Amino acid sequence: MQLDDLRAFARIADLLSVSAAARALSVPKSSISRSLARLERDVGAALVDRSTRHLRLTDAGVALYPHALRIAVDVDEAAAALDGLAGVARGTLRVSLPFTVAVALVSPMLPAFLAANPEVRVVLDVENHFIDMPVEPVDLVIRVGTLTDSDLIARRLMSSETWTCASPAYLTARGTPASVADLGDHTLIAYSDRATTWGPGPFGDAVGRAEFLPGVVVSDSAALLPVVVGGGGIARLPDFIAAAPVADGRLVRLWPGHGGDLIDIHAIYPSRHSLSAKVRVFIDALLAWLHEPDRR
């Protein structure tokens, strides 16, 4: 049995799709099909049932899957350990991260990172759903907000302060709220279609905190920003998104004397993996860029 064939089968079993496995491994679908056929010849049994509309594992496939996955993970761990000892950053680095973080925080530092690490190929998977590491082929996950308990290592990259903002045109037309209670008379833009608590921060007693149902829902900060700048309403934005439009006058920050809620951004990777050189240098480069004094 060949390692690449076992790796291909493990991805097929994870995703229950030959096409999805090919996309996950960045290889042609025909290569995955050949790997599966070769592995079935080697074991002398069919591993997947192709007779139904949806692919499913046969009894032999179910028996082989945990062993194939363990072998693939062990090889990846060995490669990571050797890269770490050699101190050489090389290979494909897959990072899962939300769209806003990709646009505002990661993409801008990539040119310098790639120039400094020419043997690293970066793949940004822009998404924000649950990632099952190490089952999914991702080296690093970046997430915003509270993390669930797990055996993964989470390294804090930065804390973002939430700013309540509106455009000058909107405030001229609708008036500037003096306190959170006044937000009930305004169009509020939020990330989810449910009542949420608004306020400058946990200690903002002077202007208060209250719960409101938004009038407009946009689930991503980068997509929400043009709506606010265009005068669509009042929104809470992370400071790394709001700082530039506030500085150039496109947005006004409400109650700037009261600190906003702080939201942590973490880099996450499996605790039982040796930290590969490519992951280590990427995190180090991202941290250095995020904490440059003049980044904004």
C-alpha positions as CSV (number, residue, x, y, z in Angstrom):
1,M,0.0,0.0,0.0
2,Q,1.3,3.4,-0.9
3,L,1.1,6.4,1.4
4,D,-0.5,8.7,-1.1
5,D,-3.2,6.1,-1.7
6,L,-3.9,5.8,2.0
7,R,-4.0,9.6,2.3
8,A,-6.4,9.9,-0.6
9,F,-8.7,7.2,0.9
10,A,-8.7,8.9,4.2
11,R,-9.9,12.1,2.6
12,I,-12.6,10.3,0.6
13,A,-13.8,8.6,3.8
14,D,-13.8,12.0,5.7
15,L,-15.7,13.8,3.0
16,L,-17.6,10.9,1.4
17,S,-16.8,12.4,-2.0
18,V,-14.0,11.8,-4.5
19,S,-14.4,15.3,-5.9
20,A,-14.3,16.9,-2.5
21,A,-11.2,14.8,-1.6
22,A,-9.5,16.0,-4.8
23,R,-10.2,19.6,-3.9
24,A,-9.0,19.1,-0.3
25,L,-5.7,17.6,-1.5
26,S,-5.3,20.0,-4.4
27,V,-4.9,17.2,-7.0
28,P,-7.0,16.2,-10.0
29,K,-10.0,14.0,-9.4
30,S,-8.5,11.4,-11.8
31,S,-5.5,11.0,-9.4
32,I,-7.8,10.4,-6.5
33,S,-9.8,7.8,-8.4
34,R,-6.6,6.0,-9.5
35,S,-5.3,6.0,-5.9
36,L,-8.6,4.5,-4.7
37,A,-8.6,1.8,-7.4
38,R,-4.9,1.0,-6.7
39,L,-5.6,0.7,-2.9
40,E,-8.6,-1.6,-3.5
41,R,-6.4,-3.8,-5.6
42,D,-3.8,-3.9,-2.9
43,V,-6.3,-4.9,-0.2
44,G,-8.3,-7.2,-2.4
45,A,-11.6,-5.6,-1.5
46,A,-13.9,-2.7,-2.4
47,L,-13.5,0.2,0.0
48,V,-16.4,2.4,-1.1
49,D,-19.8,1.5,-2.4
50,R,-20.4,3.4,-5.7
51,S,-23.8,1.7,-6.4
52,T,-25.8,4.2,-4.4
53,R,-26.5,7.9,-5.1
54,H,-24.3,8.9,-2.2
55,L,-20.8,7.4,-1.7
56,R,-20.5,5.2,1.4
57,L,-17.8,3.0,2.9
58,T,-18.0,-0.8,2.7
59,D,-17.2,-2.9,5.7
60,A,-13.6,-3.1,4.5
61,G,-13.5,0.6,4.1
62,V,-14.8,1.2,7.6
63,A,-12.1,-1.2,8.9
64,L,-9.3,0.4,7.0
65,Y,-10.2,4.1,7.6
66,P,-8.9,4.6,11.2
67,H,-5.6,3.0,10.2
68,A,-5.2,5.0,7.0
69,L,-6.0,8.2,8.9
70,R,-3.5,7.4,11.7
71,I,-0.7,6.6,9.2
72,A,-1.3,9.9,7.3
73,V,-1.3,11.9,10.6
74,D,1.8,10.1,11.8
75,V,3.7,10.9,8.6
76,D,2.6,14.6,8.8
77,E,3.8,14.7,12.4
78,A,7.1,13.2,11.4
79,A,7.6,15.7,8.6
80,A,6.7,18.6,11.0
81,A,9.2,17.4,13.6
82,L,12.0,17.1,11.0
83,D,11.2,20.6,9.6
84,G,11.2,22.0,13.1
85,L,14.6,20.5,13.8
86,A,16.0,21.7,10.5
87,G,14.4,25.1,10.9
88,V,13.4,25.1,7.3
89,A,9.9,26.5,6.4
90,R,8.7,24.7,3.3
91,G,5.6,23.1,1.7
92,T,2.0,24.1,1.5
93,L,0.5,26.0,4.5
94,R,-3.3,25.8,4.7
95,V,-4.9,28.4,6.9
96,S,-8.6,28.6,7.7
97,L,-9.8,32.0,8.7
98,P,-12.8,34.4,8.5
99,F,-13.2,36.7,5.5
100,T,-12.7,39.9,7.6
101,V,-9.5,38.6,9.1
102,A,-8.2,37.5,5.8
103,V,-8.8,40.9,4.1
104,A,-7.8,43.2,7.0
105,L,-5.1,41.3,8.9
106,V,-3.6,38.4,6.9
107,S,-3.5,39.3,3.2
108,P,-1.6,42.5,3.7
109,M,1.3,40.7,5.3
110,L,1.5,37.9,2.8
111,P,3.8,39.6,0.2
112,A,6.6,40.1,2.8
113,F,6.1,36.7,4.3
114,L,6.3,34.9,0.9
115,A,9.3,36.9,-0.1
116,A,11.0,35.9,3.2
117,N,9.9,32.2,2.8
118,P,10.1,31.3,-0.8
119,E,9.7,27.6,-0.2
120,V,6.3,28.1,1.5
121,R,3.1,27.9,-0.6
122,V,0.1,29.5,1.3
123,V,-3.5,28.5,0.8
124,L,-6.1,30.7,2.6
125,D,-9.4,28.9,3.1
126,V,-11.7,31.8,3.8
127,E,-14.5,30.4,6.0
128,N,-15.7,30.5,9.5
129,H,-17.3,27.1,10.2
130,F,-16.1,24.4,12.6
131,I,-12.8,22.8,11.6
132,D,-12.1,19.3,12.9
133,M,-8.3,19.2,13.3
134,P,-6.4,17.1,12.4
135,V,-9.1,15.3,10.3
136,E,-9.4,18.2,7.9
137,P,-6.3,19.2,5.9
138,V,-5.6,22.5,7.6
139,D,-2.4,23.5,9.3
140,L,-3.7,26.5,11.2
141,V,-7.0,28.0,12.1
142,I,-7.6,31.6,13.0
143,R,-10.8,32.4,14.8
144,V,-12.4,35.5,16.4
145,G,-14.2,35.5,19.8
146,T,-14.6,33.0,22.5
147,L,-13.1,29.6,21.9
148,T,-14.7,26.2,22.9
149,D,-12.7,24.0,25.2
150,S,-10.6,21.5,23.3
151,D,-7.1,19.8,23.3
152,L,-5.9,22.3,20.7
153,I,-3.3,24.9,21.3
154,A,-4.7,28.5,21.0
155,R,-2.2,31.4,20.7
156,R,-3.6,34.8,21.1
157,L,-2.7,37.0,18.2
158,M,-4.4,40.3,19.3
159,S,-7.4,41.8,21.0
160,S,-9.7,43.9,19.0
161,E,-11.9,46.7,20.6
162,T,-15.4,47.1,19.3
163,W,-16.3,50.6,18.2
164,T,-19.9,51.9,17.7
165,C,-19.9,53.9,14.5
166,A,-22.0,55.7,12.0
167,S,-21.4,58.0,9.0
168,P,-21.5,61.8,9.4
169,A,-24.4,61.9,6.9
170,Y,-26.5,59.4,8.9
171,L,-25.9,61.3,12.1
172,T,-26.8,64.6,10.4
173,A,-30.1,63.1,9.1
174,R,-31.1,61.1,12.2
175,G,-29.3,62.8,15.1
176,T,-26.5,61.6,17.3
177,P,-27.6,59.2,20.2
178,A,-26.5,60.5,23.5
179,S,-26.8,57.1,25.2
180,V,-27.4,53.5,24.4
181,A,-31.0,53.9,25.2
182,D,-31.4,56.3,22.3
183,L,-30.3,53.6,19.8
184,G,-33.9,52.3,19.9
185,D,-34.8,55.3,17.6
186,H,-32.1,54.4,15.0
187,T,-31.4,51.8,12.3
188,L,-29.0,49.3,13.8
189,I,-26.8,47.0,11.7
190,A,-25.7,43.8,13.4
191,Y,-24.1,40.4,12.6
192,S,-27.0,38.1,13.5
193,D,-30.7,38.3,13.1
194,R,-31.5,38.3,16.8
195,A,-31.7,40.8,19.7
196,T,-28.2,41.7,20.9
197,T,-26.7,43.8,23.7
198,W,-25.4,47.2,22.6
199,G,-23.1,49.4,24.6
200,P,-19.5,50.7,24.6
201,G,-18.2,48.1,27.0
202,P,-18.8,46.3,30.3
203,F,-17.9,49.4,32.3
204,G,-19.7,52.0,30.2
205,D,-22.2,52.9,32.8
206,A,-22.4,56.5,31.7
207,V,-24.0,55.6,28.4
208,G,-25.4,52.2,29.4
209,R,-26.1,48.9,27.8
210,A,-29.3,47.7,26.3
211,E,-30.7,45.0,24.0
212,F,-32.1,45.7,20.6
213,L,-33.2,43.9,17.5
214,P,-31.2,45.1,14.4
215,G,-32.9,46.6,11.4
216,V,-30.2,45.3,9.0
217,V,-28.2,42.1,9.3
218,V,-24.8,41.6,7.6
219,S,-22.8,38.6,8.9
220,D,-19.3,39.9,8.1
221,S,-17.5,43.1,9.2
222,A,-15.8,43.7,5.9
223,A,-19.2,43.4,4.1
224,L,-20.9,45.5,6.8
225,L,-18.4,48.4,6.5
226,P,-19.7,49.9,3.2
227,V,-23.3,49.8,4.5
228,V,-22.3,51.9,7.5
229,V,-20.0,54.3,5.5
230,G,-22.9,54.7,3.0
231,G,-25.2,56.0,5.8
232,G,-27.2,52.7,6.3
233,G,-27.2,52.9,10.1
234,I,-25.2,52.5,13.3
235,A,-23.0,49.4,13.7
236,R,-20.4,48.0,16.0
237,L,-17.1,47.3,14.2
238,P,-13.8,45.9,15.2
239,D,-11.2,48.6,15.6
240,F,-8.9,47.2,12.9
241,I,-11.8,47.7,10.4
242,A,-13.1,51.0,11.8
243,A,-9.9,52.9,12.5
244,A,-9.1,54.0,9.0
245,P,-12.6,55.3,8.1
246,V,-12.8,57.0,11.5
247,A,-9.4,58.6,10.9
248,D,-10.3,60.0,7.5
249,G,-13.8,61.2,8.5
250,R,-15.9,58.6,6.7
251,L,-17.2,57.3,10.0
252,V,-17.8,58.9,13.5
253,R,-17.1,56.8,16.6
254,L,-19.8,57.2,19.2
255,W,-18.8,57.5,22.8
256,P,-15.1,57.3,22.2
257,G,-14.3,58.0,25.8
258,H,-15.8,54.7,26.9
259,G,-13.9,51.6,26.0
260,G,-15.6,49.0,23.8
261,D,-15.9,45.3,24.3
262,L,-12.7,43.4,23.7
263,I,-12.6,40.4,21.4
264,D,-9.6,38.1,21.1
265,I,-8.3,36.7,17.9
266,H,-6.4,33.3,18.2
267,A,-4.3,31.1,16.0
268,I,-5.2,27.5,16.7
269,Y,-3.3,24.3,15.9
270,P,-3.4,20.7,17.2
271,S,-1.6,20.2,20.5
272,R,-0.4,16.7,19.6
273,H,1.4,17.8,16.5
274,S,5.0,19.0,16.5
275,L,4.8,22.6,15.4
276,S,6.2,22.7,11.8
277,A,8.6,25.4,10.7
278,K,6.1,26.7,8.2
279,V,3.4,27.2,10.9
280,R,5.8,28.7,13.4
281,V,7.3,31.3,11.0
282,F,3.8,32.2,9.7
283,I,2.5,32.9,13.3
284,D,5.7,34.8,14.1
285,A,5.4,36.9,11.0
286,L,1.7,37.6,11.6
287,L,2.3,38.6,15.2
288,A,5.2,41.0,14.2
289,W,3.0,42.6,11.5
290,L,-0.1,42.9,13.8
291,H,1.9,44.7,16.5
292,E,3.8,47.1,14.3
293,P,3.2,50.6,15.9
294,D,2.4,52.2,12.6
295,R,0.3,49.4,11.1
296,R,-2.8,51.5,11.0
